[in-house]
Amino acid sequence: MILNTKQRGGGKVQKIIVADDGSDFAQKAIEKAVELAKKEESEIICVYVMEEYCPIGLTEIDCNVVRELQIKESRAIAANATEKFKKAGIQARMAAETGSPAEMIIEVAKREGADMIIAASHGKHGAKKFALGSVTARLIEYSPVPVLVMK
């Protein structure tokens, strides 16, 4: 794989956004982010996005239970990623967002002035029959910065 990491006028990659949904594919994206961050002395911002989810027919109480489960999952994913970054000696921080995953990842990239986004080819909800997950496809289409897709 050839990866030109020189961005923004020839400088090095200073901030990397890595999307994490807890899937095995996301772990590959995190590994690549760590590798690149060590090489470029970059900061990593690891983004986890909780989607607004309350199916029609569920009560408000049921929706609150779903939200609590999402928050619990978010904390576990963040703890796992934080441990990996700490072990690697990488400067990293977590960003937990709520909304559409692709839109929120791009929003964080813009807000942080990121130089690159690293994402999995598809996440835990992606079917193997699809070559590219819908979130990743949207990132590629709408991101203002380069997107590295890990498979």
DSSP file (Angstrom, degrees, kcal/mol; ACC not computed):
  #  RESIDUE AA STRUCTURE BP1 BP2  ACC     N-H-->O    O-->H-N    N-H-->O    O-->H-N    TCO  KAPPA ALPHA  PHI   PSI    X-CA   Y-CA   Z-CA
    1    1 A M              0   0    0      0, 0.0     2,-0.5     0, 0.0     0, 0.0   0.000 360.0 360.0 360.0 132.6    0.0    0.0    0.0
    2    2 A I        -     0   0    0      2,-0.0     2,-0.5     0, 0.0     0, 0.0  -0.911 360.0-180.0-104.1 128.5    1.3    3.4   -0.9
    3    3 A L        -     0   0    0     -2,-0.5     2,-0.9   145,-0.0     3,-0.0  -0.951  18.9-155.8-134.4 113.8    0.1    6.2    1.4
    4    4 A N        +     0   0    0     -2,-0.5    -2,-0.0     1,-0.1     0, 0.0  -0.789  14.8 179.4 -86.8 108.7    1.2    9.8    0.9
    5    5 A T        +     0   0    0     -2,-0.9     2,-0.6     2,-0.1    -1,-0.1   0.440  43.0 112.3 -92.5   0.7    0.8   11.3    4.4
    6    6 A K        +     0   0    0      6,-0.1     2,-0.3     7,-0.1     6,-0.2  -0.647  44.8 164.8 -79.0 118.6    1.9   14.7    3.5
    7    7 A Q  B  >  +A   11   0A   0      4,-1.5     4,-1.1    -2,-0.6   108,-0.1  -0.766  39.9  27.6-126.8 169.6   -1.1   17.0    3.8
    8    8 A R  T >4 S-     0   0    0     -2,-0.3     3,-0.8     1,-0.2    -1,-0.2   0.899 134.2 -23.9  43.5  71.5   -1.8   20.8    4.0
    9    9 A G  T 34 S-     0   0    0      1,-0.2    -1,-0.2    -3,-0.1     3,-0.1   0.765 121.1 -56.3  74.0  26.0    1.0   22.3    2.2
   10   10 A G  T 34 S+     0   0    0      1,-0.2    -1,-0.2    -4,-0.0    -2,-0.2   0.441  99.7 130.9  90.4  -1.6    3.5   19.6    2.6
   11   11 A G  B <<  -A    7   0A   0     -4,-1.1    -4,-1.5    -3,-0.8    -1,-0.2  -0.191  62.2 -90.6 -76.5 176.0    3.5   19.4    6.4
   12   12 A K        -     0   0    0     -6,-0.2     2,-0.7     1,-0.1    -1,-0.1  -0.416  46.8 -87.0 -86.2 166.9    3.1   16.2    8.3
   13   13 A V        +     0   0    0      1,-0.2     3,-0.1    -8,-0.1    -1,-0.1  -0.606  49.2 172.0 -72.9 113.1   -0.1   14.6    9.5
   14   14 A Q        +     0   0    0     -2,-0.7    29,-3.1     1,-0.3     2,-0.4   0.817  62.5  32.2 -95.8 -35.0   -0.8   16.2   12.8
   15   15 A K  E     -b   43   0B   0     27,-0.2   100,-2.7    98,-0.2   101,-1.0  -0.988  63.0-170.8-131.2 128.3   -4.3   15.0   13.6
   16   16 A I  E     -bc  44 116B   0     27,-2.8    29,-3.1    -2,-0.4     2,-0.5  -0.965  10.5-152.8-117.4 128.8   -5.8   11.7   12.7
   17   17 A I  E     -bc  45 117B   0     99,-2.8   101,-3.2    -2,-0.5     2,-0.5  -0.876  14.3-171.6 -94.9 129.4   -9.5   10.9   13.2
   18   18 A V  E     -bc  46 118B   0     27,-2.2    29,-2.7    -2,-0.5     2,-0.4  -0.991  15.9-139.2-124.1 128.9  -10.1    7.2   13.6
   19   19 A A  E     -b   47   0B   0     99,-2.1     2,-0.4    -2,-0.5   101,-0.2  -0.691  20.8-172.4 -87.1 133.0  -13.7    5.8   13.6
   20   20 A D        +     0   0    0     27,-2.9    29,-0.3    -2,-0.4    57,-0.1  -0.969  25.4 159.0-132.5 118.5  -14.4    3.1   16.2
   21   21 A D        -     0   0    0     -2,-0.4    -1,-0.1     2,-0.1     3,-0.1   0.252  66.6-103.7-115.1   9.2  -17.6    1.1   16.5
   22   22 A G  S    S+     0   0    0      1,-0.3    -2,-0.1    55,-0.1     2,-0.0   0.410  78.2 133.9  87.0  -2.8  -16.0   -1.8   18.4
   23   23 A S  S  > S-     0   0    0      1,-0.1     4,-1.5     4,-0.0    -1,-0.3  -0.302  70.4-112.8 -78.0 164.0  -15.9   -4.1   15.4
   24   24 A D  H  > S+     0   0    0      1,-0.2     4,-1.2     2,-0.2    -1,-0.1   0.868 120.0  54.4 -61.7 -36.2  -12.9   -6.2   14.4
   25   25 A F  H  > S+     0   0    0      1,-0.2     4,-1.5     2,-0.2     3,-0.3   0.890 104.4  53.5 -66.3 -38.2  -12.5   -4.1   11.3
   26   26 A A  H  > S+     0   0    0      1,-0.2     4,-2.3     2,-0.2    -1,-0.2   0.842 102.3  59.4 -64.1 -32.4  -12.4   -0.9   13.4
   27   27 A Q  H  X S+     0   0    0     -4,-1.5     4,-2.4     1,-0.2    -1,-0.2   0.863 102.8  52.2 -64.9 -34.4   -9.6   -2.5   15.4
   28   28 A K  H  X S+     0   0    0     -4,-1.2     4,-2.1    -3,-0.3    -1,-0.2   0.883 108.3  51.1 -66.6 -37.6   -7.6   -2.7   12.2
   29   29 A A  H  X S+     0   0    0     -4,-1.5     4,-2.4     2,-0.2    -2,-0.2   0.906 110.0  49.6 -65.0 -40.9   -8.2    1.0   11.6
   30   30 A I  H  X S+     0   0    0     -4,-2.3     4,-2.6     2,-0.2    -2,-0.2   0.918 108.9  52.2 -63.6 -43.6   -7.0    1.8   15.1
   31   31 A E  H  X S+     0   0    0     -4,-2.4     4,-2.4     1,-0.2    -1,-0.2   0.912 111.3  46.9 -58.8 -42.9   -3.8   -0.3   14.6
   32   32 A K  H  X S+     0   0    0     -4,-2.1     4,-2.7     2,-0.2     5,-0.2   0.894 110.6  52.5 -66.9 -39.6   -3.1    1.7   11.4
   33   33 A A  H  X S+     0   0    0     -4,-2.4     4,-2.8     2,-0.2    -2,-0.2   0.915 110.5  48.1 -61.7 -42.7   -3.8    5.0   13.1
   34   34 A V  H  X S+     0   0    0     -4,-2.6     4,-2.3     2,-0.2    -2,-0.2   0.932 111.9  49.8 -62.4 -46.4   -1.3    4.0   15.9
   35   35 A E  H  X S+     0   0    0     -4,-2.4     4,-1.8     1,-0.2    -2,-0.2   0.927 115.6  42.3 -57.8 -47.4    1.3    3.0   13.3
   36   36 A L  H  X S+     0   0    0     -4,-2.7     4,-2.9     1,-0.2     5,-0.2   0.891 111.6  54.6 -69.1 -40.0    0.9    6.2   11.4
   37   37 A A  H  X>S+     0   0    0     -4,-2.8     4,-1.4    -5,-0.2     5,-1.4   0.877 108.6  49.2 -63.0 -37.6    0.8    8.3   14.6
   38   38 A K  H  <5S+     0   0    0     -4,-2.3    -1,-0.2     3,-0.2    -2,-0.2   0.922 114.8  44.8 -65.1 -43.6    4.1    6.9   15.7
   39   39 A K  H  <5S+     0   0    0     -4,-1.8    -2,-0.2    -5,-0.2    -1,-0.2   0.905 125.9  30.3 -66.4 -43.2    5.7    7.6   12.3
   40   40 A E  H  <5S-     0   0    0     -4,-2.9    -1,-0.2    -5,-0.1    -2,-0.2   0.475 102.2-123.0 -97.5  -4.9    4.3   11.1   12.0
   41   41 A E  T  <5 +     0   0    0     -4,-1.4    -3,-0.2    -5,-0.2     2,-0.2   0.944  57.7 163.5  56.7  50.0    4.1   12.0   15.7
   42   42 A S      < -     0   0    0     -5,-1.4    49,-0.4    -6,-0.2     2,-0.4  -0.521  41.7-120.2 -97.7 161.5    0.4   12.7   15.3
   43   43 A E  E     -b   15   0B   0    -29,-3.1   -27,-2.8    -2,-0.2     2,-0.5  -0.830  26.3-144.1 -95.9 141.6   -2.4   13.1   17.7
   44   44 A I  E     -bd  16  92B   0     47,-2.4    49,-1.9    -2,-0.4     2,-0.6  -0.907  10.9-165.9-108.0 134.6   -5.3   10.6   17.4
   45   45 A I  E     -bd  17  93B   0    -29,-3.1   -27,-2.2    -2,-0.5     2,-0.6  -0.969  14.3-156.2-115.0 111.8   -8.9   11.6   18.0
   46   46 A C  E     -bd  18  94B   0     47,-2.7    49,-2.6    -2,-0.6     2,-0.5  -0.796  10.2-157.0 -93.9 122.0  -10.9    8.3   18.2
   47   47 A V  E     -bd  19  95B   0    -29,-2.7   -27,-2.9    -2,-0.6     2,-0.4  -0.868  15.5-178.9-109.9 128.0  -14.6    8.9   17.4
   48   48 A Y  E     - d   0  96B   0     47,-2.2    49,-2.6    -2,-0.5     2,-0.5  -0.992  13.0-159.6-119.4 130.6  -17.5    6.7   18.5
   49   49 A V  E     - d   0  97B   0     -2,-0.4     2,-0.6   -29,-0.3    49,-0.2  -0.944   6.7-155.4-118.0 124.4  -20.9    7.7   17.3
   50   50 A M  E     - d   0  98B   0     47,-3.1    49,-2.4    -2,-0.5     2,-0.2  -0.847  20.4-139.0 -91.9 124.4  -24.2    6.6   18.9
   51   51 A E        -     0   0    0     -2,-0.6     2,-0.6    47,-0.2    49,-0.1  -0.584  23.2-107.2 -81.0 145.1  -27.1    6.7   16.5
   52   52 A E        +     0   0    0     -2,-0.2     2,-0.4     2,-0.0    -1,-0.1  -0.621  52.5 176.4 -67.4 118.9  -30.4    8.0   17.6
   53   53 A Y        +     0   0    0     -2,-0.6    14,-0.1    10,-0.1    13,-0.1  -0.936  23.8 134.8-139.7 113.8  -32.3    4.7   17.8
   54   54 A C        -     0   0    0     -2,-0.4     3,-0.1    12,-0.1     9,-0.1  -0.659  42.2-141.9-154.3  93.3  -35.9    4.2   19.0
   55   55 A P    >   -     0   0    0      0, 0.0     3,-1.9     0, 0.0     8,-0.1  -0.164  32.9 -92.1 -58.6 149.4  -37.9    1.9   16.7
   56   56 A I  T 3  S+     0   0    0      1,-0.2     3,-0.1     0, 0.0     0, 0.0  -0.367 113.0  35.2 -59.4 135.6  -41.6    2.7   16.1
   57   57 A G  T 3  S+     0   0    0      1,-0.4    -1,-0.2    -3,-0.1     2,-0.2   0.161  88.5 114.5 103.6 -18.0  -43.7    0.9   18.7
   58   58 A L    <   -     0   0    0     -3,-1.9    -1,-0.4     1,-0.1     2,-0.1  -0.601  63.7-124.6 -83.9 148.7  -41.3    1.1   21.6
   59   59 A T     >  -     0   0    0     -2,-0.2     4,-2.3    -3,-0.1     5,-0.2  -0.336  28.3-102.3 -81.9 170.2  -42.3    3.2   24.6
   60   60 A E  H  > S+     0   0    0      1,-0.2     4,-2.0     2,-0.2     5,-0.1   0.868 124.7  54.3 -60.5 -36.1  -40.2    6.0   26.0
   61   61 A I  H  > S+     0   0    0      2,-0.2     4,-1.8     1,-0.2    -1,-0.2   0.931 108.0  48.6 -64.3 -45.2  -39.1    3.6   28.8
   62   62 A D  H  > S+     0   0    0      1,-0.2     4,-2.3     2,-0.2    -2,-0.2   0.904 110.4  51.7 -59.9 -41.9  -37.9    1.0   26.2
   63   63 A C  H  X S+     0   0    0     -4,-2.3     4,-2.5     1,-0.2    -1,-0.2   0.866 106.9  53.4 -64.6 -36.1  -36.1    3.8   24.3
   64   64 A N  H  X S+     0   0    0     -4,-2.0     4,-2.3     2,-0.2    -1,-0.2   0.873 108.0  50.6 -65.3 -36.5  -34.3    4.8   27.5
   65   65 A V  H  X S+     0   0    0     -4,-1.8     4,-2.2     2,-0.2    -2,-0.2   0.923 110.2  49.3 -65.3 -44.7  -33.2    1.2   28.0
   66   66 A V  H  X S+     0   0    0     -4,-2.3     4,-2.2     1,-0.2    -2,-0.2   0.926 111.3  49.8 -59.4 -45.4  -31.8    1.1   24.5
   67   67 A R  H  X S+     0   0    0     -4,-2.5     4,-2.5     1,-0.2    -2,-0.2   0.896 109.0  51.8 -61.9 -41.7  -30.0    4.4   25.1
   68   68 A E  H  X S+     0   0    0     -4,-2.3     4,-2.3     1,-0.2    -1,-0.2   0.890 109.5  50.0 -62.9 -39.4  -28.5    3.1   28.4
   69   69 A L  H  X S+     0   0    0     -4,-2.2     4,-2.5     2,-0.2    -1,-0.2   0.899 110.2  50.6 -65.1 -40.0  -27.2    0.0   26.5
   70   70 A Q  H  X S+     0   0    0     -4,-2.2     4,-2.7     2,-0.2    -2,-0.2   0.912 110.6  49.0 -63.1 -42.2  -25.7    2.3   23.9
   71   71 A I  H  X S+     0   0    0     -4,-2.5     4,-2.3     2,-0.2    -2,-0.2   0.912 111.0  49.9 -64.7 -42.3  -23.9    4.4   26.5
   72   72 A K  H  X S+     0   0    0     -4,-2.3     4,-2.0     2,-0.2    -2,-0.2   0.926 112.8  47.0 -60.7 -45.5  -22.6    1.2   28.2
   73   73 A E  H  X S+     0   0    0     -4,-2.5     4,-2.5     1,-0.2    -2,-0.2   0.908 110.1  53.9 -62.6 -42.3  -21.3    0.0   24.9
   74   74 A S  H  X S+     0   0    0     -4,-2.7     4,-2.6     1,-0.2    -2,-0.2   0.909 108.3  49.0 -58.5 -44.5  -19.8    3.4   24.1
   75   75 A R  H  X S+     0   0    0     -4,-2.3     4,-2.4     2,-0.2    -1,-0.2   0.896 111.3  49.5 -64.7 -40.1  -17.9    3.4   27.4
   76   76 A A  H  X S+     0   0    0     -4,-2.0     4,-2.1     2,-0.2    -2,-0.2   0.908 112.3  47.7 -65.4 -42.2  -16.5   -0.2   26.8
   77   77 A I  H  X S+     0   0    0     -4,-2.5     4,-2.4     2,-0.2     5,-0.2   0.922 113.1  48.5 -64.0 -44.5  -15.4    0.7   23.3
   78   78 A A  H  X S+     0   0    0     -4,-2.6     4,-2.8    -5,-0.2    -2,-0.2   0.901 110.7  50.7 -62.9 -41.8  -13.7    3.9   24.6
   79   79 A A  H  X S+     0   0    0     -4,-2.4     4,-2.1     2,-0.2    -1,-0.2   0.906 111.0  48.9 -63.9 -41.5  -12.0    2.1   27.4
   80   80 A N  H  X S+     0   0    0     -4,-2.1     4,-1.8     2,-0.2    -2,-0.2   0.933 114.6  44.0 -63.4 -47.0  -10.6   -0.6   25.0
   81   81 A A  H  X S+     0   0    0     -4,-2.4     4,-2.4     1,-0.2     5,-0.2   0.917 111.6  53.6 -65.4 -43.4   -9.3    2.1   22.5
   82   82 A T  H  X S+     0   0    0     -4,-2.8     4,-2.5     1,-0.2    -1,-0.2   0.901 107.8  51.4 -59.0 -41.4   -7.9    4.2   25.3
   83   83 A E  H  X S+     0   0    0     -4,-2.1     4,-2.6     1,-0.2    -1,-0.2   0.906 109.1  50.5 -62.6 -42.0   -5.9    1.2   26.6
   84   84 A K  H  X S+     0   0    0     -4,-1.8     4,-1.7     2,-0.2    -2,-0.2   0.918 112.4  46.3 -62.7 -43.2   -4.5    0.5   23.2
   85   85 A F  H  X>S+     0   0    0     -4,-2.4     5,-2.5     2,-0.2     4,-0.7   0.906 112.4  50.5 -66.3 -40.7   -3.4    4.1   22.7
   86   86 A K  H ><5S+     0   0    0     -4,-2.5     3,-1.0     1,-0.2    -2,-0.2   0.932 109.9  49.6 -62.3 -47.0   -1.8    4.1   26.2
   87   87 A K  H 3<5S+     0   0    0     -4,-2.6    -1,-0.2     1,-0.3    -2,-0.2   0.846 112.1  49.2 -60.3 -34.7    0.1    0.9   25.6
   88   88 A A  H 3<5S-     0   0    0     -4,-1.7    -1,-0.3    -5,-0.2    -2,-0.2   0.564 110.9-122.5 -82.2  -9.0    1.4    2.3   22.3
   89   89 A G  T <<5 +     0   0    0     -3,-1.0     2,-0.4    -4,-0.7    -3,-0.2   0.827  59.6 151.7  71.2  31.3    2.5    5.5   23.9
   90   90 A I      < -     0   0    0     -5,-2.5     2,-0.7    -6,-0.1    -1,-0.2  -0.768  52.0-121.9-100.4 138.9    0.3    7.5   21.5
   91   91 A Q        +     0   0    0    -49,-0.4   -47,-2.4    -2,-0.4     2,-0.3  -0.701  55.2 148.6 -76.0 115.0   -1.3   10.9   22.3
   92   92 A A  E     -d   44   0B   0     -2,-0.7     2,-0.3   -49,-0.2   -47,-0.2  -0.978  29.0-169.8-148.2 157.3   -5.0   10.2   21.8
   93   93 A R  E     -d   45   0B   0    -49,-1.9   -47,-2.7    -2,-0.3     2,-0.3  -0.976  22.7-118.8-145.8 160.2   -8.4   11.3   23.1
   94   94 A M  E     -d   46   0B   0     -2,-0.3     2,-0.4   -49,-0.2   -47,-0.2  -0.712  15.2-165.6-101.2 148.6  -11.9   10.1   22.6
   95   95 A A  E     -d   47   0B   0    -49,-2.6   -47,-2.2    -2,-0.3     2,-0.6  -0.941   5.4-166.2-133.2 111.9  -14.9   11.9   21.1
   96   96 A A  E     +d   48   0B   0     -2,-0.4     2,-0.3   -49,-0.2   -47,-0.2  -0.875  17.0 175.2 -99.2 125.3  -18.3   10.4   21.8
   97   97 A E  E     -d   49   0B   0    -49,-2.6   -47,-3.1    -2,-0.6     2,-0.4  -0.821  24.0-139.4-126.2 163.0  -21.0   11.9   19.5
   98   98 A T  E     +d   50   0B   0     -2,-0.3     2,-0.3   -49,-0.2   -47,-0.2  -0.995  61.1  46.1-126.3 130.8  -24.7   11.3   18.9
   99   99 A G  S    S-     0   0    0    -49,-2.4    -2,-0.1    -2,-0.4     3,-0.0  -0.981  98.7  -5.0 145.1-155.3  -26.2   11.3   15.4
  100  100 A S     >  -     0   0    0     -2,-0.3     4,-2.8     1,-0.1     5,-0.3  -0.638  63.3-137.2 -74.0 124.0  -25.5   10.0   11.9
  101  101 A P  H  > S+     0   0    0      0, 0.0     4,-2.6     0, 0.0     5,-0.2   0.909  99.3  43.5 -53.0 -51.5  -22.0    8.3   12.1
  102  102 A A  H  > S+     0   0    0      1,-0.2     4,-2.3     2,-0.2     5,-0.2   0.934 116.3  47.6 -61.9 -45.7  -20.6    9.6    8.8
  103  103 A E  H  > S+     0   0    0      1,-0.2     4,-2.3     2,-0.2    -1,-0.2   0.905 114.2  46.5 -62.2 -41.9  -21.9   13.1    9.4
  104  104 A M  H  X S+     0   0    0     -4,-2.8     4,-2.6     2,-0.2    -1,-0.2   0.882 110.5  51.7 -71.2 -37.7  -20.5   13.2   13.0
  105  105 A I  H  X S+     0   0    0     -4,-2.6     4,-2.3    -5,-0.3    -1,-0.2   0.929 113.1  45.8 -62.7 -44.1  -17.1   11.8   12.0
  106  106 A I  H  X S+     0   0    0     -4,-2.3     4,-2.4    -5,-0.2    -2,-0.2   0.899 111.2  53.1 -64.9 -40.5  -16.8   14.5    9.3
  107  107 A E  H  X S+     0   0    0     -4,-2.3     4,-2.9     2,-0.2    -2,-0.2   0.916 110.0  47.2 -60.7 -43.9  -18.0   17.1   11.8
  108  108 A V  H  X S+     0   0    0     -4,-2.6     4,-2.6     2,-0.2     6,-0.2   0.912 110.3  53.3 -64.1 -41.6  -15.3   16.1   14.3
  109  109 A A  H  X>S+     0   0    0     -4,-2.3     5,-2.5     2,-0.2     4,-0.8   0.913 113.5  42.8 -59.5 -43.2  -12.7   16.1   11.5
  110  110 A K  H ><5S+     0   0    0     -4,-2.4     3,-0.7     3,-0.2    -2,-0.2   0.944 114.7  49.2 -66.7 -48.5  -13.7   19.7   10.6
  111  111 A R  H 3<5S+     0   0    0     -4,-2.9    -2,-0.2     1,-0.2    -1,-0.2   0.856 116.8  42.3 -60.2 -37.4  -13.9   20.9   14.2
  112  112 A E  H 3<5S-     0   0    0     -4,-2.6    -1,-0.2    -5,-0.2    -2,-0.2   0.560 106.7-122.7 -87.9  -9.8  -10.5   19.4   15.0
  113  113 A G  T <<5 -     0   0    0     -4,-0.8    -3,-0.2    -3,-0.7   -98,-0.2   0.902  44.9-172.0  66.6  40.0   -8.7   20.5   11.9
  114  114 A A      < -     0   0    0     -5,-2.5   -98,-0.2    -6,-0.2    -1,-0.1  -0.234  27.2-153.5 -67.2 153.9   -7.9   16.9   11.1
  115  115 A D  S    S+     0   0    0   -100,-2.7     2,-0.3     1,-0.3   -99,-0.2   0.608  74.9   8.4 -98.8 -18.1   -5.5   15.9    8.3
  116  116 A M  E     -c   16   0B   0   -101,-1.0   -99,-2.8    29,-0.2     2,-0.4  -0.992  56.3-142.9-162.0 151.6   -6.9   12.4    7.8
  117  117 A I  E     -ce  17 147B   0     29,-2.3    31,-3.0    -2,-0.3     2,-0.5  -0.984  13.7-162.6-118.5 134.8   -9.7   10.0    8.6
  118  118 A I  E     +ce  18 148B   0   -101,-3.2   -99,-2.1    -2,-0.4     2,-0.3  -0.981  21.5 163.7-116.8 127.0   -9.0    6.3    9.1
  119  119 A A  E     - e   0 149B   0     29,-2.5    31,-2.8    -2,-0.5     2,-0.1  -0.933  37.6-102.4-139.6 160.2  -12.1    4.0    8.9
  120  120 A A  E     - e   0 150B   0     -2,-0.3    31,-0.2    29,-0.2     3,-0.2  -0.471  31.6-118.2 -78.9 154.3  -12.9    0.4    8.5
  121  121 A S  S    S-     0   0    0     29,-2.7    12,-3.8     1,-0.3     2,-0.3   0.865  98.0  -9.4 -62.0 -35.0  -14.2   -0.9    5.2
  122  122 A H  S    S-     0   0    0     28,-0.3    -1,-0.3    10,-0.2   -97,-0.2  -0.963  75.1-134.8-158.9 154.4  -17.4   -1.8    7.0
  123  123 A G    >   -     0   0    0     -2,-0.3     3,-1.4    -3,-0.2   -99,-0.1  -0.044  46.5 -68.4 -99.9-161.4  -18.4   -2.0   10.7
  124  124 A K  T 3  S+     0   0    0      1,-0.3    -1,-0.0  -103,-0.1  -102,-0.0   0.697 132.4  47.8 -67.5 -18.0  -20.1   -4.4   13.0
  125  125 A H  T 3  S+     0   0    0      2,-0.1    -1,-0.3  -102,-0.0     2,-0.2   0.466  90.7 105.5 -98.7  -2.9  -23.4   -3.8   11.2
  126  126 A G    <   -     0   0    0     -3,-1.4     2,-0.3     1,-0.1    -4,-0.1  -0.525  68.8-128.5 -80.8 143.6  -22.0   -4.2    7.7
  127  127 A A    >   -     0   0    0     -2,-0.2     3,-1.7     1,-0.1    -2,-0.1  -0.712  14.2-129.9 -89.0 141.7  -22.7   -7.3    5.8
  128  128 A K  T 3  S+     0   0    0     -2,-0.3    -1,-0.1     1,-0.3    -2,-0.0   0.742 103.2  69.6 -63.4 -22.2  -19.7   -9.1    4.3
  129  129 A K  T 3  S+     0   0    0      2,-0.0     2,-0.4     3,-0.0    -1,-0.3   0.719  85.4  80.8 -71.2 -18.0  -21.4   -9.2    0.9
  130  130 A F  S <  S-     0   0    0     -3,-1.7     3,-0.1     1,-0.1    -4,-0.0  -0.739  72.6-147.8 -90.3 135.8  -21.0   -5.5    0.5
  131  131 A A  S    S+     0   0    0     -2,-0.4     2,-0.4     1,-0.2    -1,-0.1   0.831  84.5  19.7 -69.5 -32.0  -17.6   -4.2   -0.6
  132  132 A L  S    S-     0   0    0     -3,-0.0   -10,-0.2     4,-0.0    -1,-0.2  -0.999  82.4-118.5-142.8 135.1  -17.9   -1.0    1.4
  133  133 A G     >  -     0   0    0    -12,-3.8     4,-2.5    -2,-0.4     5,-0.2  -0.313  28.1-116.7 -69.2 157.1  -20.1   -0.1    4.4
  134  134 A S  H  > S+     0   0    0      2,-0.2     4,-2.0     1,-0.2     5,-0.2   0.860 114.3  51.9 -66.0 -36.0  -22.5    2.8    4.0
  135  135 A V  H  > S+     0   0    0      2,-0.2     4,-2.3     1,-0.2    -1,-0.2   0.949 112.6  45.2 -64.5 -47.3  -20.8    4.9    6.6
  136  136 A T  H  > S+     0   0    0      1,-0.2     4,-2.6     2,-0.2    -2,-0.2   0.896 110.2  54.2 -64.3 -40.4  -17.4    4.5    4.9
  137  137 A A  H  X S+     0   0    0     -4,-2.5     4,-2.0     1,-0.2    -1,-0.2   0.907 110.2  47.4 -60.0 -41.3  -18.9    5.2    1.5
  138  138 A R  H  X S+     0   0    0     -4,-2.0     4,-2.8     2,-0.2     5,-0.3   0.890 109.5  53.5 -67.3 -39.1  -20.3    8.5    2.8
  139  139 A L  H  X S+     0   0    0     -4,-2.3     4,-2.4     1,-0.2    -2,-0.2   0.945 110.0  47.4 -59.5 -46.7  -17.0    9.4    4.4
  140  140 A I  H  < S+     0   0    0     -4,-2.6    -1,-0.2     1,-0.2    -2,-0.2   0.907 116.1  44.9 -61.0 -41.9  -15.2    8.9    1.2
  141  141 A E  H  < S+     0   0    0     -4,-2.0    -2,-0.2    -5,-0.2    -1,-0.2   0.889 127.1  23.7 -71.3 -39.9  -17.7   10.9   -0.7
  142  142 A Y  H  < S+     0   0    0     -4,-2.8    -2,-0.2    -5,-0.1    -3,-0.2   0.542  85.8 116.8-110.7  -8.0  -18.1   13.9    1.7
  143  143 A S     <  -     0   0    0     -4,-2.4     4,-0.1    -5,-0.3   -37,-0.0  -0.383  52.2-151.1 -67.0 136.7  -14.9   14.1    3.7
  144  144 A P  S    S+     0   0    0      0, 0.0    -1,-0.1     0, 0.0    -4,-0.0   0.544  83.0  51.1 -81.1  -6.3  -12.9   17.3    3.3
  145  145 A V  S    S-     0   0    0      1,-0.1   -29,-0.2  -138,-0.0   -30,-0.1  -0.850 104.8 -76.6-125.7 162.4   -9.7   15.4    4.1
  146  146 A P        -     0   0    0      0, 0.0   -29,-2.3     0, 0.0     2,-0.5  -0.250  41.6-147.6 -58.5 145.2   -8.3   12.1    2.8
  147  147 A V  E     -e  117   0B   0    -31,-0.2     2,-0.6    -4,-0.1   -29,-0.2  -0.975   3.9-157.7-118.5 122.8   -9.9    8.9    4.1
  148  148 A L  E     -e  118   0B   0    -31,-3.0   -29,-2.5    -2,-0.5     2,-0.5  -0.894  12.9-154.1 -98.7 123.6   -7.8    5.8    4.5
  149  149 A V  E     -e  119   0B   0     -2,-0.6     2,-0.4   -31,-0.2   -29,-0.2  -0.874   4.1-157.2-105.4 125.0  -10.0    2.6    4.4
  150  150 A M  E      e  120   0B   0    -31,-2.8   -29,-2.7    -2,-0.5   -28,-0.3  -0.822 360.0 360.0-102.5 138.8   -8.8   -0.5    6.2
  151  151 A K              0   0    0     -2,-0.4    -1,-0.1   -31,-0.2   -31,-0.1   0.358 360.0 360.0-114.9 360.0  -10.1   -3.9    5.3
